[in-house]
Amino acid sequence: MSTPSTPTPRAGTADRAAPHAAHHAGTTPRPGTADRAAPHAAGATGRFSATAARLTAARRAADLAALRDASDAGRPAHYDVVVVGAGVTGCGVALDAVTRGLTVLLVDAHDLAFGTSRWSSKLAHGGLRYLATGDISVATRSARERGILMERTAPHLTRALPQVVPVQDRYSVLNRVLPRVGFLAGDLLRVAARTSSRTLPRSRTVTAATVRALCPAVETSDLRLGYVNYDGQLVDDARLVTCLARTAAGYGATVITHCRAASVSGREVVLEDTLAEGDDAAGAPTAATPTTVTAGAVVNATGVWAGDMDPAVTVRPSRGTHLVVDAGSVGNPTGALTLPVPGATNRFCFILPEQLGRCYIGLTDEDQPGAIPDEPEVPDSDVTWILDVVNQALATRLTSDDVIGAYAGLRPLITLDGAGAGASTADLSREHVILTGDDGLVTVTGGKLTEYRLMAEQTVDAVLAQGAWGGGGGGAGEGRRGGSAGGGGRPGPCVTTSISLVGAPRSAVCRAVTESDLAGLPASLVERFGWEAPEVVRACVLDRPLDPVAPGLDVTRAEFSFHVTHEGAVTVSDILDRRSRVGLVPADREAALPAAREALAAAADQG
């Protein structure tokens, strides 16, 4: 890693400053972005715009056209920060930067939460595992960030999940004792993080009857008692990413999906439209004309693909596989059955109760050598391994016939200077890294989903350390639209510890919503959209808004409509595989496909 010196202003920076000075005066907007002027100005002064938080196909097309027109005219659009990669970290960086008063462009070659961010266990971990492995800093940070996420950022997307460890004679003494010790340490982490016991109750020892009530599938012949610990659970990881992106847009960020960064340096990005006609896209794509955008700084937040953009980074992917089963096959649990991996003292498999009447079972931690795929496949060996681990504690064994879906995600584990090259991926640190290259490119990768906000804060700090605002990396102020000091002033401090995402009770878009407005709505709708649920129904462009998208699926037609009209879904895959998680079960995906196509068509007809 090298620390770049203060960059020389790009040629043409000064002559690009004048139009933006006019824009500040309210006369001439940035080329091609007249319809976006108000949202960007709102973001710079800390005001949130509900209109700007709506991501649509039409808005995407208009934003891309504006960037293309400016590029073709030889006067590329300029942002203080361009973020490449719209996973949880990239969206977190976009939100942090725009709420400090920076102008932000967020792009992704595919979609929001296309990569690892949608393949997690959907848990907001408090860091117990890392405490056991000696990663004390990761553990304490995770506990703090979990509390912020659950109590301020996204209380509508999180809940306290009881993790249940059965104490059975079949396990070693160590496996029967260590979990209780760990849970007590977890209580201390929660207290140190100042997370309320109303949010996460303290751990406790429970009777065998309580274990059976929480996890009915457990074998009871040698069940003595159990330990219960409370950790955070997300209703869905991809929903968190979507809410982050929309909140960033509401504060003024430009968000463009299906837009590849074909060429990247620390001060410039060349973009290509990747929207494919063959995926029932909303709005016909234009020719993939290369479009140049300049920046005060470029952030590489591409996760497991970070090394493709920054050769100084070596990512060692670790495959984490989960199986999807019908919740009825394991007794419709309300707690997460937590079972030790044989031969390990700090690794567990979970049977996690999830939305849509499903349970996720996982997970593995295996090397993924070779080329990094867009969507990892689940090998049969992972299925067998997971079933073998959980079946040791179940009254009725699960078989592959019970598996109705499966998914694998790749953790971006980082090795520097060959460190850890021979170690198991399970033993590698989950620390994140932030590197600044010689050309100013800032790369952030590694880490855990729970720590996304902190990673974003530290990344923007690294951006600001370069003086990367005010146009051209230190030029005439062309990119600024405000900040804490007003037009052209120095960016403000990080404020994301106190910002609530769209849908949260305290969020700007939901301040007029009351609890009575939620009455009568499907509970699952409220769980997924929080206090924005009434708007989901009101804004529906489909008939029969509260009907299911397919028989037996607990997802309404209004939700599919909202994914398109507010959440930036422009293909059926965006709807089925990321905004909703219907697509995790192939049979359900096929059944819901007509409704997804109908939602795209209806939104297009509405304009």
C-alpha positions, 0 to 999 in steps of 0.5 A: 500500500502506498499513500498518494501525494496531493494530486495535481488538478485534472486538465479542464477542472477549472473550466468545469467549475463555472457551470456548478457555481451557477448550479449553486445559485439555482440557475444552471444544473449539471449537464443533463441532470435538471430533474435531479438537481433538487435531490442532490442539493437536498443531500448536501444540506442533510435534508432527505427527499422521499421522491429522490429515494424512489429508484426506478427504471426511468430514473436509471435511464435518465441518469445514464443518459445524462452521464453519457451526454456529458461524456460525449460532449467532452465534459464528463460529469464529476462526483466527489466519490464514485463507489463501484460495487453496490453490496452492503459495504458499497451502499454503506459507503455511499450513504456515509459519503452523501450524508457528509455532504459529498456528491456520490455516484454508486454503480454496480455491474449487476444489481443491488446485493448481487454478490456476497451480501445476499448469501449470508446467514441473515444474522447480525452477529455479536462477535462470539465466534471471534472472541473464541478465536482471539479476534477481540477487536472484531468481537467488540466492534461486531457487538457495538455495530449490531446494537447500532443496527438493531436499535437505530439503523434498521430496527424494522429489519432486525429481531432478537433470535434465540440461539438454542444449544441442546445439552445432549449426552452424545456430545463431549463434555467440552461441547456441552460446557463451552457454549454456556461460557461463550454465551456469558461472554456474549452478555458482557459484549452486549453490556459493553456495547450498551445494547439494551436487554430489551433489544437482546435479552441476556442468555440463560440456561433452560429446561429440556421442555423449553428446548423442545418448544423452541426447536421441536425437531431435536432428539430428546432421548438424551436431552438434559437441558439447553442454553439460549443466547440472543443474537440479531437476525435480519429479515433478509440481508438483501433488504438491508442493502436495498434500504441502504441504497434508497436512503443514500439516494434520498440524501442525494446519491446517484444510484445506477445498477446494471452498469459496469465499471469497465475501466477504473483509476483513482480519479476516473471511471469508464462505465458501460450499460450492461442491462440485457434485453433477454431478462425481461428488463424494464426499459430497452437498453441503449447501446453500451457506449463507454461513458467517462465520469471523473471523481475526487476519489474512486472506491473499490467496494467489489468484495470478493472481486476486489483483486480484479480492480486492485492487483495489490489485494489478494482475496482468498474466497471462502465458500459458505453454503446454506440449505433451504428446507420447509420449516415444517420438516423441522417442526416450525422452530422459533429458535435457531438450533445451534449444533457443534461441528464435530472436532471443532470447539468454536464452529457450529451449524444452525437451523435458522427459522426464516421468512416464507415458511422456510429454514436455512441450514448452514454453514460451510467454510471451504476454500473456493479456488480458481476463477470467482463465479458471479453466482457460486454453485453448491457442491453435493459434498457441502449438502452431505456435510451440512446434513451430517452435522445437523442430523446428529442432534435431530429426532428424524434425519433430514435427507437430500429430498428435504432440501428444496433449495440451496445457496453459496456465498463467497466470503472475501478473506484477505491475505497480505504478503502471503500471510495465512496462505496455508491455513484453513479458511475457517482460521483466517481473520474476518478483519477488513482492510482499506487500502489506498493505491498510488493512483488514489484508488481506495479499496475496501474488502473483507470484514463482516456484514454486521460491521458494514457501517464502520467499514463505510465510515473508515473508507470515507475517512480514507477518501477525505484524507486525500482531500478528495472533494471539491472537484478533480481531487483538489481542483476548483470545487466543481463537485461540491454541493454543500456539506456541513460548512455550506457550499464548497465547505469541508465535509462534515463528520460521519452521522450514520450512527444516528440515521435510520433507513427507509422503513424504520419508525424514525426514518424521514420517509415514515415520520407521518406513519402511525401504528394504526396505519399498520393495522390490518396489513399482513404481518409478513409485509410489515416485517419486510417493509416496516413502517413503509408498508402502507405506502407499499400497498398504496403505491401498487400499480397492480390490481389485487395488491394483497393477493399472493404472487403465487398460491402458497407464497407469503409475498403480496403483489404489492411487494413486487410492484414496489420493488419496481416502482421504488426499489430499482428492480429492472429485471425479473431476476432483480425482483425474484432473486434479490428484492424478494427471496422467492427465487431461493426455491426454484419451484417458487421462483417458477410459480412467481415468474408471471407476477414479476413480469406483470409488475415490470410491464405495469410499471412501464405502462405507468411511465 
